[in-house]
Amino acid sequence: MQVLQVDMNVGKLIAQGRQAKEMSQKDLANKISEKPQDVTEYEQGKALPNQQILAKMERALGMKLRGKDKGQPLEPKGKKK
């Protein structure tokens, strides 16, 4: 049985989004109420995917980290077509 880990592309997107907002890993971790180690593991592709943590990161960074539109800006709630 193979355990899925976070895709490295997602890790790179998290790092780029965080740096664009001039946040440290600790800043992002505090903003999403997680440990800095969790952010590090996601960025390095070592974390097990957790949809709740990814959703919190999406909101904090303002970009999609899941689905086919990874890296695209996150649309405000209620703005779906």
Secondary structure, 3 states (H helix, E strand, C coil): CCCCCCCHHHHHHHHHHHHHCCCCHHHHHHHCCCCHHHHHHHHHCCCCCCHHHHHHHHHHHCECCCCCCCCCECCCCCCCC
